[in-house]
Amino acid sequence: MPGCAIASLSAIELALRLLGFGNPALLQADAEVGYIFAPNQLVYRFGNRLQYNQFSQRSEQIDSAKPEGTIRILMTGDSVLNGNNSTDQAETITELLAARLLGIKKQVQVLNASAGSWGIGNQLGYIRKFGTFESDAVILQIGTHDLLQPSSTSAGIKNNPLMPNRKPLLAMQEVFDRYVVPRFSSVFVPNSPGAGVPVPEAQRFRENMQRFEEIVALVRARNIPLFVLYTCDRSDLLPVPNQPRFKSEFVDRLKALKIPVTDTHAAWSKLPKTTVESYFRDGVHPTAPAYESIADLLFQQLCTEKKLAACSLTNTNPEK
């Protein structure tokens, strides 16, 4: 009987390992950014490849100096840009955009600096710490929820099973910590009152716009074109399209600063409801078809509409 139990547990452990459990992508606390993915990782989760380079970007290894003749774009954002465990590296926004740019340029790098729950302040911290990598453009992915989200801190590192900083001993341990414990905690642990006085939404928006304008100043000081990718939530479009809170104020700020925006809310509001329904796997995160749509929208703005000068250069070495 003990032998059967051990064999059963071993089989379960092996099956979970084959799915990628027991080998999560690790995070680490960072004083400037809040937290970043640990550099130089390659893991497979649920059949999806997740690679992080030496600059904690979900991208392949790069030289800090841009290679001659290369279009390099830096994108920063949260889990929408990152793709999380449910998205293969090749299906992320950055990789899909790079594939489209390869149609006009032989050498392309679209860098993916992102992590789940990053706010605008975390994007600012990353650019302050690492710079802009001699990019031809910087694209900030900012979603509806980001307009009112405070900067995320490293408080959850180690204590939150969704933010691991070390590998679990067993795959079964990860499943238990990640899925079983939170479910029972929500049932048996009473909700604790929030700490401190809640910040009014208008104040939170103003604070985020201050951080946003700091990013604008940093990028423009390097004479790099800046773009915004605005990603909407499912509730912004379904059951019927509606105006997200503070979006109009944000768009007005972008117009005043002369920053082009790729607006998924505006674009997807024109699509059939069934198509929009297929674009979300939950309330926030896009599906694979949605990522394809976003890459198309970005390419259209950058290159078809010629908003990015590097797109109009020949397919040889650009003179910059």
Backbone torsions as a table, in degrees:
resi	resn	phi	psi	omega
1	MET	NA	-48.6	177.0
2	PRO	-59.0	-37.1	179.6
3	GLY	-63.8	-38.3	177.9
4	CYS	-65.4	-39.7	179.3
5	ALA	-64.3	-43.3	179.6
6	ILE	-64.2	-41.6	179.2
7	ALA	-63.9	-39.9	179.5
8	SER	-65.6	-44.4	179.2
9	LEU	-64.4	-38.2	178.8
10	SER	-64.9	-39.3	178.8
11	ALA	-66.1	-41.1	177.5
12	ILE	-63.1	-44.3	179.8
13	GLU	-60.6	-44.5	-179.8
14	LEU	-63.2	-43.7	179.8
15	ALA	-62.3	-41.8	178.9
16	LEU	-66.3	-37.6	177.7
17	ARG	-63.0	-39.0	179.3
18	LEU	-64.1	-28.7	176.8
19	LEU	-79.8	-13.6	179.7
20	GLY	107.9	-5.0	177.1
21	PHE	-66.3	149.7	-176.8
22	GLY	87.9	-4.5	-178.9
23	ASN	-138.8	60.1	-178.4
24	PRO	-75.4	155.7	169.5
25	ALA	-68.0	131.1	-172.5
26	LEU	-95.4	147.0	175.2
27	LEU	-107.9	162.3	173.0
28	GLN	-143.1	146.3	178.6
29	ALA	-66.9	147.2	178.6
30	ASP	-142.8	127.6	-174.0
31	ALA	-64.0	-32.7	-176.4
32	GLU	-89.7	-37.5	-173.7
33	VAL	-95.1	-31.7	-171.8
34	GLY	114.3	-64.5	171.7
35	TYR	-162.2	154.1	179.4
36	ILE	-140.9	164.4	172.3
37	PHE	-72.3	140.2	176.7
38	ALA	-58.5	136.8	-176.4
39	PRO	-69.5	159.0	171.8
40	ASN	58.8	60.1	177.3
41	GLN	-122.1	145.5	170.3
42	LEU	-140.5	111.5	179.9
43	VAL	-132.4	160.9	176.6
44	TYR	-122.4	126.5	-179.3
45	ARG	-130.0	122.8	178.6
46	PHE	54.3	34.4	-179.9
47	GLY	83.7	0.3	-178.5
48	ASN	-101.4	138.3	178.0
49	ARG	-86.7	132.1	175.3
50	LEU	-126.6	113.9	-178.8
51	GLN	-121.8	135.0	177.1
52	TYR	-125.7	131.6	-176.5
53	ASN	-88.1	-168.6	-175.0
54	GLN	-69.5	-12.3	177.6
55	PHE	-107.3	20.5	177.5
56	SER	62.2	25.3	176.3
57	GLN	-94.6	143.9	174.2
58	ARG	-78.3	70.5	-175.6
59	SER	-152.7	165.7	175.9
60	GLU	-71.2	167.1	178.9
61	GLN	-57.7	141.4	179.9
62	ILE	-134.9	162.1	166.8
63	ASP	-86.4	142.0	179.5
64	SER	-62.5	-34.1	174.8
65	ALA	-84.6	132.9	-178.7
66	LYS	-68.0	128.2	177.0
67	PRO	-62.0	147.0	179.5
68	GLU	-61.8	139.0	177.3
69	GLY	79.8	14.8	-176.6
70	THR	-110.6	136.0	165.3
71	ILE	-84.5	121.1	178.1
72	ARG	-122.2	127.0	178.4
73	ILE	-123.8	131.3	174.9
74	LEU	-100.2	123.1	173.4
75	MET	-113.4	137.9	174.9
76	THR	-125.0	149.9	-179.0
77	GLY	177.2	-163.8	-177.6
78	ASP	-108.5	-150.1	-176.5
79	SER	-64.5	-23.6	176.7
80	VAL	-62.7	-44.1	177.7
81	LEU	-73.9	-40.4	-176.6
82	ASN	-65.3	-42.6	-179.2
83	GLY	93.6	-22.0	178.4
84	ASN	60.3	-168.9	-176.6
85	ASN	-66.6	-22.9	-174.2
86	SER	-82.0	-1.9	-177.2
87	THR	-123.0	126.3	175.5
88	ASP	-69.1	151.6	-178.5
89	GLN	-51.6	-42.3	-176.0
90	ALA	-69.7	-15.1	-176.6
91	GLU	-103.9	6.8	176.8
92	THR	-74.1	161.0	-179.8
93	ILE	-56.2	-44.2	-175.4
94	THR	-64.8	-41.6	-180.0
95	GLU	-70.1	-37.7	178.5
96	LEU	-66.9	-39.2	177.0
97	LEU	-66.6	-41.2	178.4
98	ALA	-60.0	-40.4	179.2
99	ALA	-61.9	-37.1	178.6
100	ARG	-71.5	-38.5	179.8
101	LEU	-68.1	-27.1	178.4
102	LEU	-63.8	-15.1	176.0
103	GLY	-71.3	-18.2	-179.3
104	ILE	-120.8	-7.7	-176.6
105	LYS	-146.2	139.9	-176.5
106	LYS	-76.1	-30.1	-177.5
107	GLN	-123.5	120.5	-175.6
108	VAL	-137.8	137.8	172.1
109	GLN	-134.7	120.4	173.0
110	VAL	-115.9	107.8	-170.9
111	LEU	-87.9	138.6	-173.8
112	ASN	-114.7	90.5	177.5
113	ALA	-97.2	102.2	-171.9
114	SER	-159.0	162.3	172.5
115	ALA	-162.1	153.5	-179.4
116	GLY	-58.5	136.1	176.8
117	SER	69.3	13.3	171.9
118	TRP	-64.4	136.1	172.2
119	GLY	-101.1	-176.1	179.2
120	ILE	-60.4	-37.1	178.5
121	GLY	-64.0	-34.1	176.9
122	ASN	-69.7	-37.6	175.9
123	GLN	-63.2	-40.6	176.3
124	LEU	-60.3	-45.6	-179.9
125	GLY	-60.7	-38.7	179.9
126	TYR	-65.3	-45.8	-178.7
127	ILE	-66.6	-36.7	175.2
128	ARG	-60.9	-42.3	-174.5
129	LYS	-75.9	-46.4	-170.9
130	PHE	-104.5	-17.5	-177.7
131	GLY	85.1	-160.5	-174.9
132	THR	-117.8	6.0	169.9
133	PHE	59.1	33.9	178.5
134	GLU	54.9	35.7	-174.7
135	SER	-72.6	153.7	173.5
136	ASP	-80.0	-19.3	177.7
137	ALA	-160.7	153.6	171.9
138	VAL	-120.7	131.1	178.8
139	ILE	-120.5	121.2	177.5
140	LEU	-96.5	120.2	173.7
141	GLN	-87.2	116.2	-178.0
142	ILE	-129.8	123.2	-178.1
143	GLY	-100.5	171.9	178.3
144	THR	-51.6	-47.5	-176.8
145	HIS	-69.8	-24.4	-178.7
146	ASP	-68.1	-25.3	-177.8
147	LEU	-63.0	-26.6	-177.7
148	LEU	-117.6	7.2	-175.9
149	GLN	-88.7	132.1	173.3
150	PRO	-71.4	162.5	176.0
151	SER	-63.8	134.9	179.4
152	SER	-79.1	145.5	-178.9
153	THR	-110.4	178.0	-179.7
154	SER	-87.2	11.2	-174.9
155	ALA	-58.2	-31.7	-177.1
156	GLY	-83.1	-12.7	-179.1
157	ILE	-59.9	132.5	179.9
158	LYS	80.4	-41.0	-177.2
159	ASN	-86.5	-26.9	-179.7
160	ASN	-94.8	120.4	-178.7
161	PRO	-61.9	-18.1	177.1
162	LEU	-83.8	-5.0	-179.1
163	MET	-130.0	63.2	-175.3
164	PRO	-72.9	145.0	173.6
165	ASN	-117.6	5.9	174.4
166	ARG	-153.2	155.7	-178.8
167	LYS	-72.8	139.9	174.1
168	PRO	-71.6	156.0	179.0
169	LEU	-65.8	-39.6	-177.6
170	LEU	-128.8	151.3	173.4
171	ALA	-64.3	-37.4	178.1
172	MET	-62.4	-33.9	177.4
173	GLN	-63.2	-41.8	179.4
174	GLU	-64.7	-43.3	178.4
175	VAL	-59.8	-43.9	-179.6
176	PHE	-63.4	-48.0	-177.3
177	ASP	-69.6	-35.6	-172.4
178	ARG	-84.1	-32.9	-172.7
179	TYR	-119.1	-41.6	-174.7
180	VAL	-76.9	-51.5	-176.7
181	VAL	-59.9	-48.2	179.3
182	PRO	-59.8	-35.6	-179.2
183	ARG	-66.3	-44.2	-179.9
184	PHE	-73.6	-31.6	178.6
185	SER	-63.8	-38.5	-179.4
186	SER	-67.0	-22.2	-179.2
187	VAL	-88.8	-43.1	-170.1
188	PHE	-101.0	-18.6	-179.0
189	VAL	-99.4	120.5	-179.3
190	PRO	-67.1	149.9	177.8
191	ASN	-65.3	130.0	178.6
192	SER	-88.1	146.9	179.4
193	PRO	-65.0	145.5	179.7
194	GLY	-64.0	145.2	-178.8
195	ALA	-82.5	135.1	175.6
196	GLY	76.4	-177.9	-179.5
197	VAL	-88.6	128.6	179.8
198	PRO	-61.7	141.9	-179.0
199	VAL	-84.5	128.9	177.8
200	PRO	-57.7	146.0	-177.1
201	GLU	-58.8	-41.1	-179.0
202	ALA	-61.9	-38.7	178.5
203	GLN	-68.3	-41.3	178.8
204	ARG	-62.4	-40.4	178.6
205	PHE	-63.2	-44.4	179.0
206	ARG	-60.8	-41.7	179.7
207	GLU	-63.2	-41.3	179.1
208	ASN	-68.4	-33.8	176.9
209	MET	-68.6	-32.3	174.3
210	GLN	-64.0	-44.0	177.8
211	ARG	-65.1	-40.1	178.8
212	PHE	-60.2	-44.6	-178.8
213	GLU	-69.3	-25.4	172.6
214	GLU	-66.6	-40.2	175.6
215	ILE	-61.8	-45.2	179.5
216	VAL	-55.7	-45.5	-178.8
217	ALA	-64.0	-42.7	-179.4
218	LEU	-63.2	-44.5	-177.1
219	VAL	-70.4	-44.0	-178.0
220	ARG	-71.2	-24.2	175.0
221	ALA	-63.8	-22.4	177.6
222	ARG	-97.6	7.5	179.6
223	ASN	58.3	41.2	179.4
224	ILE	-109.1	130.6	176.7
225	PRO	-62.1	140.2	-178.5
226	LEU	-118.2	136.1	178.3
227	PHE	-130.3	159.5	175.2
228	VAL	-123.2	133.2	169.3
229	LEU	-103.7	110.1	179.6
230	TYR	-93.4	118.2	-179.4
231	THR	-109.8	130.0	-175.7
232	CYS	-94.3	162.8	173.5
233	ASP	-88.3	162.9	178.6
234	ARG	-59.2	-39.8	-178.0
235	SER	-68.2	-14.5	176.6
236	ASP	-75.2	-15.6	-174.9
237	LEU	-121.8	-25.1	-174.8
238	LEU	-125.3	140.9	7.0
239	PRO	-73.7	-21.6	174.4
240	VAL	-137.4	151.2	178.7
241	PRO	-59.4	138.4	177.3
242	ASN	-143.5	164.8	-175.8
243	GLN	-83.5	117.2	178.4
244	PRO	-63.4	149.4	179.4
245	ARG	-62.0	131.9	175.6
246	PHE	69.3	5.3	178.3
247	LYS	-65.8	-44.5	-177.5
248	SER	-61.6	-39.0	177.9
249	GLU	-65.2	-38.5	179.3
250	PHE	-67.0	-44.3	179.2
251	VAL	-63.2	-38.7	176.3
252	ASP	-61.0	-39.7	178.6
253	ARG	-65.2	-40.4	178.3
254	LEU	-63.4	-40.9	178.2
255	LYS	-63.4	-42.6	-179.7
256	ALA	-63.3	-35.0	-179.4
257	LEU	-89.3	-1.1	-180.0
258	LYS	58.0	48.8	178.7
259	ILE	-110.1	117.6	178.3
260	PRO	-65.5	145.3	-179.5
261	VAL	-128.2	134.6	168.5
262	THR	-95.7	114.3	-167.4
263	ASP	-110.7	101.4	179.2
264	THR	-67.3	-30.2	180.0
265	HIS	-63.6	-46.8	179.5
266	ALA	-66.3	-41.5	-177.2
267	ALA	-69.8	-44.3	-175.1
268	TRP	-79.3	-16.9	176.5
269	SER	-64.1	-20.0	-178.0
270	LYS	-91.0	-3.6	-174.7
271	LEU	-91.5	158.9	175.4
272	PRO	-59.8	149.6	-177.8
273	LYS	-58.1	-39.5	-179.0
274	THR	-63.8	-35.3	177.2
275	THR	-67.0	-46.4	179.7
276	VAL	-60.8	-40.2	179.1
277	GLU	-60.7	-32.8	-179.8
278	SER	-78.2	-6.9	-175.8
279	TYR	-90.4	-4.7	-177.8
280	PHE	-128.1	133.5	174.0
281	ARG	-97.2	-8.6	171.5
282	ASP	-159.5	-157.2	-176.7
283	GLY	-72.0	-16.2	-173.4
284	VAL	-129.1	-42.0	-165.0
285	HIS	-87.4	134.3	-178.8
286	PRO	-74.4	158.4	172.0
287	THR	-91.4	176.7	178.9
288	ALA	-58.4	-44.6	176.7
289	PRO	-61.2	-34.4	178.4
290	ALA	-67.5	-39.6	177.2
291	TYR	-61.8	-39.2	176.5
292	GLU	-61.5	-42.9	179.3
293	SER	-62.8	-42.9	-180.0
294	ILE	-62.8	-43.5	178.7
295	ALA	-61.8	-39.6	177.0
296	ASP	-62.7	-43.9	-179.3
297	LEU	-63.8	-41.3	178.6
298	LEU	-65.1	-45.6	-179.6
299	PHE	-62.4	-40.4	179.1
300	GLN	-59.0	-45.2	-178.3
301	GLN	-70.5	-45.0	-174.7
302	LEU	-70.2	-44.1	-169.5
303	CYS	-113.6	-46.4	179.6
304	THR	-64.0	-44.2	177.8
305	GLU	-87.5	-0.5	173.9
306	LYS	58.4	39.7	175.4
307	LYS	-76.6	-22.6	179.6
308	LEU	-108.7	118.2	-175.5
309	ALA	-60.4	-34.6	-177.9
310	ALA	-61.2	-24.6	179.6
311	CYS	-68.5	-26.7	-175.8
312	SER	-89.3	-1.9	178.4
313	LEU	-75.1	159.7	-178.5
314	THR	-70.4	172.7	-176.3
315	ASN	-86.2	27.3	175.0
316	THR	-116.3	-137.8	-179.9
317	ASN	-92.1	124.4	-179.2
318	PRO	-75.2	150.4	171.9
319	GLU	-102.9	115.0	-174.9
320	LYS	-120.6	NA	NA
